[in-house]
Amino acid sequence: MTPARRRLLADLVRGAAAAQIVSPVPSPCRSICKMERASGFCEGCLRTIEEIAAWSNADDAERRRVWALLPARVSQLCEEGSQA
């Protein structure tokens, strides 16, 4: 795992934990808005374009659900990268 991915994972794990207890649930956006073609995830926050588009209208429960998915996506991308 690269140092950048390690930092992203740490940030997303902390953010996912915080998102479970705060309201309103903050966005995971890191202002690195570029979609990765292969994965379909944003490079900065690892959300899909559908998740990003729906965020402003999502309730806290849906936002927490999305946050909970993000740390596993870092691991998934790292595994895929090591297999390539």
mmCIF file of the N, C-alpha and C atoms, coordinates in Angstrom:
data_MODEL
# 
_entry.id   MODEL 
# 
loop_
_atom_site.group_PDB 
_atom_site.id 
_atom_site.type_symbol 
_atom_site.label_atom_id 
_atom_site.label_alt_id 
_atom_site.label_comp_id 
_atom_site.label_asym_id 
_atom_site.label_entity_id 
_atom_site.label_seq_id 
_atom_site.pdbx_PDB_ins_code 
_atom_site.Cartn_x 
_atom_site.Cartn_y 
_atom_site.Cartn_z 
_atom_site.occupancy 
_atom_site.B_iso_or_equiv 
_atom_site.pdbx_formal_charge 
_atom_site.auth_seq_id 
_atom_site.auth_comp_id 
_atom_site.auth_asym_id 
_atom_site.auth_atom_id 
_atom_site.pdbx_PDB_model_num 
ATOM 1   N N  . MET A 1 1  ? 0.857   -1.174 0.000   1.00 0.00 ? 1  MET A N  1 
ATOM 2   C CA . MET A 1 1  ? 0.000   0.000  0.000   1.00 0.00 ? 1  MET A CA 1 
ATOM 3   C C  . MET A 1 1  ? 0.903   1.237  0.000   1.00 0.00 ? 1  MET A C  1 
ATOM 4   N N  . THR A 1 2  ? 0.612   2.152  -0.873  1.00 0.00 ? 2  THR A N  1 
ATOM 5   C CA . THR A 1 2  ? 1.416   3.361  -0.955  1.00 0.00 ? 2  THR A CA 1 
ATOM 6   C C  . THR A 1 2  ? 1.149   4.264  0.251   1.00 0.00 ? 2  THR A C  1 
ATOM 7   N N  . PRO A 1 3  ? 2.076   5.146  0.560   1.00 0.00 ? 3  PRO A N  1 
ATOM 8   C CA . PRO A 1 3  ? 1.846   6.078  1.673   1.00 0.00 ? 3  PRO A CA 1 
ATOM 9   C C  . PRO A 1 3  ? 0.588   6.932  1.475   1.00 0.00 ? 3  PRO A C  1 
ATOM 10  N N  . ALA A 1 4  ? 0.315   7.334  0.247   1.00 0.00 ? 4  ALA A N  1 
ATOM 11  C CA . ALA A 1 4  ? -0.885  8.141  -0.017  1.00 0.00 ? 4  ALA A CA 1 
ATOM 12  C C  . ALA A 1 4  ? -2.153  7.336  0.258   1.00 0.00 ? 4  ALA A C  1 
ATOM 13  N N  . ARG A 1 5  ? -2.170  6.087  -0.162  1.00 0.00 ? 5  ARG A N  1 
ATOM 14  C CA . ARG A 1 5  ? -3.339  5.230  0.101   1.00 0.00 ? 5  ARG A CA 1 
ATOM 15  C C  . ARG A 1 5  ? -3.467  4.951  1.599   1.00 0.00 ? 5  ARG A C  1 
ATOM 16  N N  . ARG A 1 6  ? -2.342  4.784  2.276   1.00 0.00 ? 6  ARG A N  1 
ATOM 17  C CA . ARG A 1 6  ? -2.360  4.553  3.716   1.00 0.00 ? 6  ARG A CA 1 
ATOM 18  C C  . ARG A 1 6  ? -2.973  5.758  4.445   1.00 0.00 ? 6  ARG A C  1 
ATOM 19  N N  . ARG A 1 7  ? -2.584  6.974  4.032   1.00 0.00 ? 7  ARG A N  1 
ATOM 20  C CA . ARG A 1 7  ? -3.157  8.189  4.623   1.00 0.00 ? 7  ARG A CA 1 
ATOM 21  C C  . ARG A 1 7  ? -4.645  8.288  4.320   1.00 0.00 ? 7  ARG A C  1 
ATOM 22  N N  . LEU A 1 8  ? -5.028  7.976  3.074   1.00 0.00 ? 8  LEU A N  1 
ATOM 23  C CA . LEU A 1 8  ? -6.443  8.020  2.700   1.00 0.00 ? 8  LEU A CA 1 
ATOM 24  C C  . LEU A 1 8  ? -7.242  7.031  3.539   1.00 0.00 ? 8  LEU A C  1 
ATOM 25  N N  . LEU A 1 9  ? -6.721  5.824  3.707   1.00 0.00 ? 9  LEU A N  1 
ATOM 26  C CA . LEU A 1 9  ? -7.403  4.825  4.520   1.00 0.00 ? 9  LEU A CA 1 
ATOM 27  C C  . LEU A 1 9  ? -7.567  5.320  5.959   1.00 0.00 ? 9  LEU A C  1 
ATOM 28  N N  . ALA A 1 10 ? -6.507  5.858  6.538   1.00 0.00 ? 10 ALA A N  1 
ATOM 29  C CA . ALA A 1 10 ? -6.577  6.359  7.910   1.00 0.00 ? 10 ALA A CA 1 
ATOM 30  C C  . ALA A 1 10 ? -7.608  7.477  8.024   1.00 0.00 ? 10 ALA A C  1 
ATOM 31  N N  . ASP A 1 11 ? -7.607  8.395  7.065   1.00 0.00 ? 11 ASP A N  1 
ATOM 32  C CA . ASP A 1 11 ? -8.580  9.494  7.076   1.00 0.00 ? 11 ASP A CA 1 
ATOM 33  C C  . ASP A 1 11 ? -10.010 8.972  6.963   1.00 0.00 ? 11 ASP A C  1 
ATOM 34  N N  . LEU A 1 12 ? -10.215 7.998  6.085   1.00 0.00 ? 12 LEU A N  1 
ATOM 35  C CA . LEU A 1 12 ? -11.565 7.477  5.883   1.00 0.00 ? 12 LEU A CA 1 
ATOM 36  C C  . LEU A 1 12 ? -12.040 6.646  7.072   1.00 0.00 ? 12 LEU A C  1 
ATOM 37  N N  . VAL A 1 13 ? -11.146 5.919  7.710   1.00 0.00 ? 13 VAL A N  1 
ATOM 38  C CA . VAL A 1 13 ? -11.528 5.153  8.905   1.00 0.00 ? 13 VAL A CA 1 
ATOM 39  C C  . VAL A 1 13 ? -11.928 6.113  10.020  1.00 0.00 ? 13 VAL A C  1 
ATOM 40  N N  . ARG A 1 14 ? -11.113 7.159  10.243  1.00 0.00 ? 14 ARG A N  1 
ATOM 41  C CA . ARG A 1 14 ? -11.469 8.161  11.261  1.00 0.00 ? 14 ARG A CA 1 
ATOM 42  C C  . ARG A 1 14 ? -12.778 8.854  10.904  1.00 0.00 ? 14 ARG A C  1 
ATOM 43  N N  . GLY A 1 15 ? -12.930 9.228  9.636   1.00 0.00 ? 15 GLY A N  1 
ATOM 44  C CA . GLY A 1 15 ? -14.150 9.905  9.204   1.00 0.00 ? 15 GLY A CA 1 
ATOM 45  C C  . GLY A 1 15 ? -15.371 9.028  9.339   1.00 0.00 ? 15 GLY A C  1 
ATOM 46  N N  . ALA A 1 16 ? -15.234 7.757  8.997   1.00 0.00 ? 16 ALA A N  1 
ATOM 47  C CA . ALA A 1 16 ? -16.370 6.829  9.098   1.00 0.00 ? 16 ALA A CA 1 
ATOM 48  C C  . ALA A 1 16 ? -16.795 6.672  10.551  1.00 0.00 ? 16 ALA A C  1 
ATOM 49  N N  . ALA A 1 17 ? -15.830 6.622  11.462  1.00 0.00 ? 17 ALA A N  1 
ATOM 50  C CA . ALA A 1 17 ? -16.164 6.511  12.886  1.00 0.00 ? 17 ALA A CA 1 
ATOM 51  C C  . ALA A 1 17 ? -16.855 7.782  13.368  1.00 0.00 ? 17 ALA A C  1 
ATOM 52  N N  . ALA A 1 18 ? -16.334 8.932  12.986  1.00 0.00 ? 18 ALA A N  1 
ATOM 53  C CA . ALA A 1 18 ? -16.940 10.200 13.396  1.00 0.00 ? 18 ALA A CA 1 
ATOM 54  C C  . ALA A 1 18 ? -18.331 10.366 12.805  1.00 0.00 ? 18 ALA A C  1 
ATOM 55  N N  . ALA A 1 19 ? -18.529 9.911  11.583  1.00 0.00 ? 19 ALA A N  1 
ATOM 56  C CA . ALA A 1 19 ? -19.822 10.062 10.915  1.00 0.00 ? 19 ALA A CA 1 
ATOM 57  C C  . ALA A 1 19 ? -20.934 9.315  11.639  1.00 0.00 ? 19 ALA A C  1 
ATOM 58  N N  . GLN A 1 20 ? -20.564 8.309  12.411  1.00 0.00 ? 20 GLN A N  1 
ATOM 59  C CA . GLN A 1 20 ? -21.573 7.532  13.132  1.00 0.00 ? 20 GLN A CA 1 
ATOM 60  C C  . GLN A 1 20 ? -22.141 8.274  14.339  1.00 0.00 ? 20 GLN A C  1 
ATOM 61  N N  . ILE A 1 21 ? -21.455 9.342  14.773  1.00 0.00 ? 21 ILE A N  1 
ATOM 62  C CA . ILE A 1 21 ? -21.895 10.010 15.998  1.00 0.00 ? 21 ILE A CA 1 
ATOM 63  C C  . ILE A 1 21 ? -22.222 11.484 15.828  1.00 0.00 ? 21 ILE A C  1 
ATOM 64  N N  . VAL A 1 22 ? -21.941 12.073 14.674  1.00 0.00 ? 22 VAL A N  1 
ATOM 65  C CA . VAL A 1 22 ? -22.226 13.498 14.491  1.00 0.00 ? 22 VAL A CA 1 
ATOM 66  C C  . VAL A 1 22 ? -23.428 13.689 13.569  1.00 0.00 ? 22 VAL A C  1 
ATOM 67  N N  . SER A 1 23 ? -24.062 14.829 13.739  1.00 0.00 ? 23 SER A N  1 
ATOM 68  C CA . SER A 1 23 ? -25.184 15.181 12.880  1.00 0.00 ? 23 SER A CA 1 
ATOM 69  C C  . SER A 1 23 ? -25.177 16.689 12.713  1.00 0.00 ? 23 SER A C  1 
ATOM 70  N N  . PRO A 1 24 ? -25.267 17.190 11.515  1.00 0.00 ? 24 PRO A N  1 
ATOM 71  C CA . PRO A 1 24 ? -25.385 16.437 10.269  1.00 0.00 ? 24 PRO A CA 1 
ATOM 72  C C  . PRO A 1 24 ? -24.075 15.722 9.916   1.00 0.00 ? 24 PRO A C  1 
ATOM 73  N N  . VAL A 1 25 ? -24.214 14.641 9.186   1.00 0.00 ? 25 VAL A N  1 
ATOM 74  C CA . VAL A 1 25 ? -23.060 13.842 8.782   1.00 0.00 ? 25 VAL A CA 1 
ATOM 75  C C  . VAL A 1 25 ? -22.278 14.629 7.724   1.00 0.00 ? 25 VAL A C  1 
ATOM 76  N N  . PRO A 1 26 ? -20.980 14.844 7.955   1.00 0.00 ? 26 PRO A N  1 
ATOM 77  C CA . PRO A 1 26 ? -20.182 15.613 7.001   1.00 0.00 ? 26 PRO A CA 1 
ATOM 78  C C  . PRO A 1 26 ? -19.879 14.829 5.731   1.00 0.00 ? 26 PRO A C  1 
ATOM 79  N N  . SER A 1 27 ? -19.593 15.547 4.693   1.00 0.00 ? 27 SER A N  1 
ATOM 80  C CA . SER A 1 27 ? -19.206 14.933 3.427   1.00 0.00 ? 27 SER A CA 1 
ATOM 81  C C  . SER A 1 27 ? -17.785 14.384 3.522   1.00 0.00 ? 27 SER A C  1 
ATOM 82  N N  . PRO A 1 28 ? -17.515 13.259 2.871   1.00 0.00 ? 28 PRO A N  1 
ATOM 83  C CA . PRO A 1 28 ? -16.147 12.740 2.837   1.00 0.00 ? 28 PRO A CA 1 
ATOM 84  C C  . PRO A 1 28 ? -15.282 13.413 1.773   1.00 0.00 ? 28 PRO A C  1 
ATOM 85  N N  . CYS A 1 29 ? -15.829 14.403 1.065   1.00 0.00 ? 29 CYS A N  1 
ATOM 86  C CA . CYS A 1 29 ? -15.091 15.077 -0.004  1.00 0.00 ? 29 CYS A CA 1 
ATOM 87  C C  . CYS A 1 29 ? -13.782 15.649 0.521   1.00 0.00 ? 29 CYS A C  1 
ATOM 88  N N  . ARG A 1 30 ? -12.708 15.421 -0.244  1.00 0.00 ? 30 ARG A N  1 
ATOM 89  C CA . ARG A 1 30 ? -11.385 15.930 0.108   1.00 0.00 ? 30 ARG A CA 1 
ATOM 90  C C  . ARG A 1 30 ? -10.894 16.926 -0.933  1.00 0.00 ? 30 ARG A C  1 
ATOM 91  N N  . SER A 1 31 ? -11.797 17.393 -1.787  1.00 0.00 ? 31 SER A N  1 
ATOM 92  C CA . SER A 1 31 ? -11.491 18.351 -2.858  1.00 0.00 ? 31 SER A CA 1 
ATOM 93  C C  . SER A 1 31 ? -10.437 17.825 -3.827  1.00 0.00 ? 31 SER A C  1 
ATOM 94  N N  . ILE A 1 32 ? -10.460 16.522 -4.041  1.00 0.00 ? 32 ILE A N  1 
ATOM 95  C CA . ILE A 1 32 ? -9.648  15.870 -5.067  1.00 0.00 ? 32 ILE A CA 1 
ATOM 96  C C  . ILE A 1 32 ? -10.665 15.158 -5.962  1.00 0.00 ? 32 ILE A C  1 
ATOM 97  N N  . CYS A 1 33 ? -11.309 15.917 -6.790  1.00 0.00 ? 33 CYS A N  1 
ATOM 98  C CA . CYS A 1 33 ? -12.487 15.438 -7.520  1.00 0.00 ? 33 CYS A CA 1 
ATOM 99  C C  . CYS A 1 33 ? -12.117 14.957 -8.914  1.00 0.00 ? 33 CYS A C  1 
ATOM 100 N N  . LYS A 1 34 ? -11.769 13.688 -8.988  1.00 0.00 ? 34 LYS A N  1 
ATOM 101 C CA . LYS A 1 34 ? -11.414 13.069 -10.259 1.00 0.00 ? 34 LYS A CA 1 
ATOM 102 C C  . LYS A 1 34 ? -11.863 11.616 -10.195 1.00 0.00 ? 34 LYS A C  1 
ATOM 103 N N  . MET A 1 35 ? -12.687 11.220 -11.129 1.00 0.00 ? 35 MET A N  1 
ATOM 104 C CA . MET A 1 35 ? -13.194 9.856  -11.148 1.00 0.00 ? 35 MET A CA 1 
ATOM 105 C C  . MET A 1 35 ? -12.168 8.915  -11.777 1.00 0.00 ? 35 MET A C  1 
ATOM 106 N N  . GLU A 1 36 ? -11.904 7.809  -11.090 1.00 0.00 ? 36 GLU A N  1 
ATOM 107 C CA . GLU A 1 36 ? -11.023 6.773  -11.637 1.00 0.00 ? 36 GLU A CA 1 
ATOM 108 C C  . GLU A 1 36 ? -11.843 5.898  -12.576 1.00 0.00 ? 36 GLU A C  1 
ATOM 109 N N  . ARG A 1 37 ? -11.419 5.838  -13.797 1.00 0.00 ? 37 ARG A N  1 
ATOM 110 C CA . ARG A 1 37 ? -12.171 5.094  -14.809 1.00 0.00 ? 37 ARG A CA 1 
ATOM 111 C C  . ARG A 1 37 ? -12.309 3.612  -14.459 1.00 0.00 ? 37 ARG A C  1 
ATOM 112 N N  . ALA A 1 38 ? -11.237 2.993  -14.014 1.00 0.00 ? 38 ALA A N  1 
ATOM 113 C CA . ALA A 1 38 ? -11.243 1.547  -13.758 1.00 0.00 ? 38 ALA A CA 1 
ATOM 114 C C  . ALA A 1 38 ? -12.166 1.165  -12.610 1.00 0.00 ? 38 ALA A C  1 
ATOM 115 N N  . SER A 1 39 ? -12.110 1.929  -11.519 1.00 0.00 ? 39 SER A N  1 
ATOM 116 C CA . SER A 1 39 ? -12.889 1.564  -10.334 1.00 0.00 ? 39 SER A CA 1 
ATOM 117 C C  . SER A 1 39 ? -14.266 2.202  -10.305 1.00 0.00 ? 39 SER A C  1 
ATOM 118 N N  . GLY A 1 40 ? -14.400 3.376  -10.922 1.00 0.00 ? 40 GLY A N  1 
ATOM 119 C CA . GLY A 1 40 ? -15.653 4.120  -10.838 1.00 0.00 ? 40 GLY A CA 1 
ATOM 120 C C  . GLY A 1 40 ? -15.770 4.944  -9.564  1.00 0.00 ? 40 GLY A C  1 
ATOM 121 N N  . PHE A 1 41 ? -14.669 5.055  -8.799  1.00 0.00 ? 41 PHE A N  1 
ATOM 122 C CA . PHE A 1 41 ? -14.660 5.812  -7.553  1.00 0.00 ? 41 PHE A CA 1 
ATOM 123 C C  . PHE A 1 41 ? -13.919 7.136  -7.755  1.00 0.00 ? 41 PHE A C  1 
ATOM 124 N N  . CYS A 1 42 ? -14.316 8.140  -6.980  1.00 0.00 ? 42 CYS A N  1 
ATOM 125 C CA . CYS A 1 42 ? -13.596 9.401  -6.946  1.00 0.00 ? 42 CYS A CA 1 
ATOM 126 C C  . CYS A 1 42 ? -12.244 9.163  -6.283  1.00 0.00 ? 42 CYS A C  1 
ATOM 127 N N  . GLU A 1 43 ? -11.183 9.743  -6.821  1.00 0.00 ? 43 GLU A N  1 
ATOM 128 C CA . GLU A 1 43 ? -9.848  9.562  -6.235  1.00 0.00 ? 43 GLU A CA 1 
ATOM 129 C C  . GLU A 1 43 ? -9.754  10.130 -4.828  1.00 0.00 ? 43 GLU A C  1 
ATOM 130 N N  . GLY A 1 44 ? -10.498 11.177 -4.541  1.00 0.00 ? 44 GLY A N  1 
ATOM 131 C CA . GLY A 1 44 ? -10.395 11.828 -3.244  1.00 0.00 ? 44 GLY A CA 1 
ATOM 132 C C  . GLY A 1 44 ? -11.213 11.192 -2.144  1.00 0.00 ? 44 GLY A C  1 
ATOM 133 N N  . CYS A 1 45 ? -12.460 10.839 -2.448  1.00 0.00 ? 45 CYS A N  1 
ATOM 134 C CA . CYS A 1 45 ? -13.356 10.358 -1.383  1.00 0.00 ? 45 CYS A CA 1 
ATOM 135 C C  . CYS A 1 45 ? -13.828 8.919  -1.573  1.00 0.00 ? 45 CYS A C  1 
ATOM 136 N N  . LEU A 1 46 ? -13.537 8.345  -2.713  1.00 0.00 ? 46 LEU A N  1 
ATOM 137 C CA . LEU A 1 46 ? -13.895 6.964  -3.048  1.00 0.00 ? 46 LEU A CA 1 
ATOM 138 C C  . LEU A 1 46 ? -15.405 6.713  -3.140  1.00 0.00 ? 46 LEU A C  1 
ATOM 139 N N  . ARG A 1 47 ? -16.173 7.779  -3.345  1.00 0.00 ? 47 ARG A N  1 
ATOM 140 C CA . ARG A 1 47 ? -17.602 7.579  -3.606  1.00 0.00 ? 47 ARG A CA 1 
ATOM 141 C C  . ARG A 1 47 ? -17.809 7.406  -5.105  1.00 0.00 ? 47 ARG A C  1 
ATOM 142 N N  . THR A 1 48 ? -18.907 6.780  -5.459  1.00 0.00 ? 48 THR A N  1 
ATOM 143 C CA . THR A 1 48 ? -19.292 6.685  -6.861  1.00 0.00 ? 48 THR A CA 1 
ATOM 144 C C  . THR A 1 48 ? -19.943 7.998  -7.279  1.00 0.00 ? 48 THR A C  1 
ATOM 145 N N  . ILE A 1 49 ? -20.065 8.213  -8.558  1.00 0.00 ? 49 ILE A N  1 
ATOM 146 C CA . ILE A 1 49 ? -20.707 9.435  -9.037  1.00 0.00 ? 49 ILE A CA 1 
ATOM 147 C C  . ILE A 1 49 ? -22.163 9.492  -8.560  1.00 0.00 ? 49 ILE A C  1 
ATOM 148 N N  . GLU A 1 50 ? -22.814 8.344  -8.469  1.00 0.00 ? 50 GLU A N  1 
ATOM 149 C CA . GLU A 1 50 ? -24.193 8.296  -7.983  1.00 0.00 ? 50 GLU A CA 1 
ATOM 150 C C  . GLU A 1 50 ? -24.272 8.716  -6.517  1.00 0.00 ? 50 GLU A C  1 
ATOM 151 N N  . GLU A 1 51 ? -23.316 8.239  -5.713  1.00 0.00 ? 51 GLU A N  1 
ATOM 152 C CA . GLU A 1 51 ? -23.286 8.610  -4.295  1.00 0.00 ? 51 GLU A CA 1 
ATOM 153 C C  . GLU A 1 51 ? -23.013 10.099 -4.113  1.00 0.00 ? 51 GLU A C  1 
ATOM 154 N N  . ILE A 1 52 ? -22.125 10.629 -4.923  1.00 0.00 ? 52 ILE A N  1 
ATOM 155 C CA . ILE A 1 52 ? -21.812 12.059 -4.856  1.00 0.00 ? 52 ILE A CA 1 
ATOM 156 C C  . ILE A 1 52 ? -23.037 12.883 -5.233  1.00 0.00 ? 52 ILE A C  1 
ATOM 157 N N  . ALA A 1 53 ? -23.702 12.505 -6.315  1.00 0.00 ? 53 ALA A N  1 
ATOM 158 C CA . ALA A 1 53 ? -24.866 13.253 -6.788  1.00 0.00 ? 53 ALA A CA 1 
ATOM 159 C C  . ALA A 1 53 ? -26.017 13.210 -5.785  1.00 0.00 ? 53 ALA A C  1 
ATOM 160 N N  . ALA A 1 54 ? -26.171 12.103 -5.080  1.00 0.00 ? 54 ALA A N  1 
ATOM 161 C CA . ALA A 1 54 ? -27.287 11.940 -4.144  1.00 0.00 ? 54 ALA A CA 1 
ATOM 162 C C  . ALA A 1 54 ? -26.994 12.526 -2.760  1.00 0.00 ? 54 ALA A C  1 
ATOM 163 N N  . TRP A 1 55 ? -25.742 12.882 -2.490  1.00 0.00 ? 55 TRP A N  1 
ATOM 164 C CA . TRP A 1 55 ? -25.333 13.276 -1.142  1.00 0.00 ? 55 TRP A CA 1 
ATOM 165 C C  . TRP A 1 55 ? -26.167 14.429 -0.577  1.00 0.00 ? 55 TRP A C  1 
ATOM 166 N N  . SER A 1 56 ? -26.390 15.464 -1.346  1.00 0.00 ? 56 SER A N  1 
ATOM 167 C CA . SER A 1 56 ? -27.065 16.651 -0.799  1.00 0.00 ? 56 SER A CA 1 
ATOM 168 C C  . SER A 1 56 ? -28.504 16.373 -0.379  1.00 0.00 ? 56 SER A C  1 
ATOM 169 N N  . ASN A 1 57 ? -29.134 15.382 -0.958  1.00 0.00 ? 57 ASN A N  1 
ATOM 170 C CA . ASN A 1 57 ? -30.508 15.041 -0.596  1.00 0.00 ? 57 ASN A CA 1 
ATOM 171 C C  . ASN A 1 57 ? -30.608 13.836 0.339   1.00 0.00 ? 57 ASN A C  1 
ATOM 172 N N  . ALA A 1 58 ? -29.480 13.233 0.672   1.00 0.00 ? 58 ALA A N  1 
ATOM 173 C CA . ALA A 1 58 ? -29.480 12.031 1.510   1.00 0.00 ? 58 ALA A CA 1 
ATOM 174 C C  . ALA A 1 58 ? -29.691 12.398 2.978   1.00 0.00 ? 58 ALA A C  1 
ATOM 175 N N  . ASP A 1 59 ? -30.377 11.519 3.697   1.00 0.00 ? 59 ASP A N  1 
ATOM 176 C CA . ASP A 1 59 ? -30.523 11.732 5.141   1.00 0.00 ? 59 ASP A CA 1 
ATOM 177 C C  . ASP A 1 59 ? -29.273 11.190 5.850   1.00 0.00 ? 59 ASP A C  1 
ATOM 178 N N  . ASP A 1 60 ? -29.182 11.442 7.153   1.00 0.00 ? 60 ASP A N  1 
ATOM 179 C CA . ASP A 1 60 ? -28.002 11.013 7.900   1.00 0.00 ? 60 ASP A CA 1 
ATOM 180 C C  . ASP A 1 60 ? -27.782 9.504  7.834   1.00 0.00 ? 60 ASP A C  1 
ATOM 181 N N  . ALA A 1 61 ? -28.838 8.717  7.852   1.00 0.00 ? 61 ALA A N  1 
ATOM 182 C CA . ALA A 1 61 ? -28.686 7.256  7.796   1.00 0.00 ? 61 ALA A CA 1 
ATOM 183 C C  . ALA A 1 61 ? -28.022 6.830  6.484   1.00 0.00 ? 61 ALA A C  1 
ATOM 184 N N  . GLU A 1 62 ? -28.439 7.413  5.385   1.00 0.00 ? 62 GLU A N  1 
ATOM 185 C CA . GLU A 1 62 ? -27.848 7.073  4.083   1.00 0.00 ? 62 GLU A CA 1 
ATOM 186 C C  . GLU A 1 62 ? -26.394 7.554  4.024   1.00 0.00 ? 62 GLU A C  1 
ATOM 187 N N  . ARG A 1 63 ? -26.135 8.727  4.536   1.00 0.00 ? 63 ARG A N  1 
ATOM 188 C CA . ARG A 1 63 ? -24.766 9.233  4.539   1.00 0.00 ? 63 ARG A CA 1 
ATOM 189 C C  . ARG A 1 63 ? -23.858 8.338  5.378   1.00 0.00 ? 63 ARG A C  1 
ATOM 190 N N  . ARG A 1 64 ? -24.358 7.868  6.502   1.00 0.00 ? 64 ARG A N  1 
ATOM 191 C CA . ARG A 1 64 ? -23.560 6.949  7.339   1.00 0.00 ? 64 ARG A CA 1 
ATOM 192 C C  . ARG A 1 64 ? -23.309 5.630  6.609   1.00 0.00 ? 64 ARG A C  1 
ATOM 193 N N  . ARG A 1 65 ? -24.301 5.166  5.884   1.00 0.00 ? 65 ARG A N  1 
ATOM 194 C CA . ARG A 1 65 ? -24.141 3.932  5.108   1.00 0.00 ? 65 ARG A CA 1 
ATOM 195 C C  . ARG A 1 65 ? -23.015 4.093  4.091   1.00 0.00 ? 65 ARG A C  1 
ATOM 196 N N  . VAL A 1 66 ? -23.000 5.213  3.391   1.00 0.00 ? 66 VAL A N  1 
ATOM 197 C CA . VAL A 1 66 ? -21.950 5.466  2.396   1.00 0.00 ? 66 VAL A CA 1 
ATOM 198 C C  . VAL A 1 66 ? -20.591 5.563  3.076   1.00 0.00 ? 66 VAL A C  1 
ATOM 199 N N  . TRP A 1 67 ? -20.512 6.323  4.165   1.00 0.00 ? 67 TRP A N  1 
ATOM 200 C CA . TRP A 1 67 ? -19.254 6.439  4.896   1.00 0.00 ? 67 TRP A CA 1 
ATOM 201 C C  . TRP A 1 67 ? -18.712 5.067  5.284   1.00 0.00 ? 67 TRP A C  1 
ATOM 202 N N  . ALA A 1 68 ? -19.581 4.181  5.730   1.00 0.00 ? 68 ALA A N  1 
ATOM 203 C CA . ALA A 1 68 ? -19.165 2.853  6.187   1.00 0.00 ? 68 ALA A CA 1 
ATOM 204 C C  . ALA A 1 68 ? -18.540 2.021  5.061   1.00 0.00 ? 68 ALA A C  1 
ATOM 205 N N  . LEU A 1 69 ? -18.871 2.319  3.814   1.00 0.00 ? 69 LEU A N  1 
ATOM 206 C CA . LEU A 1 69 ? -18.338 1.583  2.667   1.00 0.00 ? 69 LEU A CA 1 
ATOM 207 C C  . LEU A 1 69 ? -16.918 2.009  2.291   1.00 0.00 ? 69 LEU A C  1 
ATOM 208 N N  . LEU A 1 70 ? -16.548 3.214  2.636   1.00 0.00 ? 70 LEU A N  1 
ATOM 209 C CA . LEU A 1 70 ? -15.327 3.805  2.090   1.00 0.00 ? 70 LEU A CA 1 
ATOM 210 C C  . LEU A 1 70 ? -14.023 3.132  2.514   1.00 0.00 ? 70 LEU A C  1 
ATOM 211 N N  . PRO A 1 71 ? -13.800 2.793  3.789   1.00 0.00 ? 71 PRO A N  1 
ATOM 212 C CA . PRO A 1 71 ? -12.529 2.147  4.140   1.00 0.00 ? 71 PRO A CA 1 
ATOM 213 C C  . PRO A 1 71 ? -12.287 0.834  3.374   1.00 0.00 ? 71 PRO A C  1 
ATOM 214 N N  . ALA A 1 72 ? -13.313 0.060  3.162   1.00 0.00 ? 72 ALA A N  1 
ATOM 215 C CA . ALA A 1 72 ? -13.144 -1.203 2.431   1.00 0.00 ? 72 ALA A CA 1 
ATOM 216 C C  . ALA A 1 72 ? -12.767 -0.950 0.971   1.00 0.00 ? 72 ALA A C  1 
ATOM 217 N N  . ARG A 1 73 ? -13.196 0.178  0.441   1.00 0.00 ? 73 ARG A N  1 
ATOM 218 C CA . ARG A 1 73 ? -12.853 0.493  -0.952  1.00 0.00 ? 73 ARG A CA 1 
ATOM 219 C C  . ARG A 1 73 ? -11.366 0.769  -1.103  1.00 0.00 ? 73 ARG A C  1 
ATOM 220 N N  . VAL A 1 74 ? -10.740 1.367  -0.105  1.00 0.00 ? 74 VAL A N  1 
ATOM 221 C CA . VAL A 1 74 ? -9.292  1.576  -0.158  1.00 0.00 ? 74 VAL A CA 1 
ATOM 222 C C  . VAL A 1 74 ? -8.606  0.225  -0.231  1.00 0.00 ? 74 VAL A C  1 
ATOM 223 N N  . SER A 1 75 ? -8.995  -0.691 0.637   1.00 0.00 ? 75 SER A N  1 
ATOM 224 C CA . SER A 1 75 ? -8.403  -2.030 0.646   1.00 0.00 ? 75 SER A CA 1 
ATOM 225 C C  . SER A 1 75 ? -8.622  -2.732 -0.686  1.00 0.00 ? 75 SER A C  1 
ATOM 226 N N  . GLN A 1 76 ? -9.825  -2.615 -1.225  1.00 0.00 ? 76 GLN A N  1 
ATOM 227 C CA . GLN A 1 76 ? -10.150 -3.230 -2.518  1.00 0.00 ? 76 GLN A CA 1 
ATOM 228 C C  . GLN A 1 76 ? -9.234  -2.693 -3.609  1.00 0.00 ? 76 GLN A C  1 
ATOM 229 N N  . LEU A 1 77 ? -9.046  -1.383 -3.654  1.00 0.00 ? 77 LEU A N  1 
ATOM 230 C CA . LEU A 1 77 ? -8.188  -0.786 -4.685  1.00 0.00 ? 77 LEU A CA 1 
ATOM 231 C C  . LEU A 1 77 ? -6.735  -1.206 -4.501  1.00 0.00 ? 77 LEU A C  1 
ATOM 232 N N  . CYS A 1 78 ? -6.287  -1.318 -3.265  1.00 0.00 ? 78 CYS A N  1 
ATOM 233 C CA . CYS A 1 78 ? -4.905  -1.748 -3.016  1.00 0.00 ? 78 CYS A CA 1 
ATOM 234 C C  . CYS A 1 78 ? -4.700  -3.190 -3.456  1.00 0.00 ? 78 CYS A C  1 
ATOM 235 N N  . GLU A 1 79 ? -5.677  -4.047 -3.204  1.00 0.00 ? 79 GLU A N  1 
ATOM 236 C CA . GLU A 1 79 ? -5.578  -5.448 -3.634  1.00 0.00 ? 79 GLU A CA 1 
ATOM 237 C C  . GLU A 1 79 ? -5.542  -5.540 -5.154  1.00 0.00 ? 79 GLU A C  1 
ATOM 238 N N  . GLU A 1 80 ? -6.403  -4.776 -5.805  1.00 0.00 ? 80 GLU A N  1 
ATOM 239 C CA . GLU A 1 80 ? -6.443  -4.786 -7.270  1.00 0.00 ? 80 GLU A CA 1 
ATOM 240 C C  . GLU A 1 80 ? -5.119  -4.272 -7.844  1.00 0.00 ? 80 GLU A C  1 
ATOM 241 N N  . GLY A 1 81 ? -4.554  -3.253 -7.194  1.00 0.00 ? 81 GLY A N  1 
ATOM 242 C CA . GLY A 1 81 ? -3.286  -2.698 -7.657  1.00 0.00 ? 81 GLY A CA 1 
ATOM 243 C C  . GLY A 1 81 ? -2.130  -3.662 -7.504  1.00 0.00 ? 81 GLY A C  1 
ATOM 244 N N  . SER A 1 82 ? -2.164  -4.466 -6.445  1.00 0.00 ? 82 SER A N  1 
ATOM 245 C CA . SER A 1 82 ? -1.078  -5.413 -6.228  1.00 0.00 ? 82 SER A CA 1 
ATOM 246 C C  . SER A 1 82 ? -1.168  -6.620 -7.160  1.00 0.00 ? 82 SER A C  1 
ATOM 247 N N  . GLN A 1 83 ? -2.349  -6.863 -7.697  1.00 0.00 ? 83 GLN A N  1 
ATOM 248 C CA . GLN A 1 83 ? -2.538  -7.984 -8.613  1.00 0.00 ? 83 GLN A CA 1 
ATOM 249 C C  . GLN A 1 83 ? -2.205  -7.606 -10.050 1.00 0.00 ? 83 GLN A C  1 
ATOM 250 N N  . ALA A 1 84 ? -2.158  -6.328 -10.326 1.00 0.00 ? 84 ALA A N  1 
ATOM 251 C CA . ALA A 1 84 ? -1.899  -5.854 -11.703 1.00 0.00 ? 84 ALA A CA 1 
ATOM 252 C C  . ALA A 1 84 ? -0.438  -5.955 -12.072 1.00 0.00 ? 84 ALA A C  1 
# 
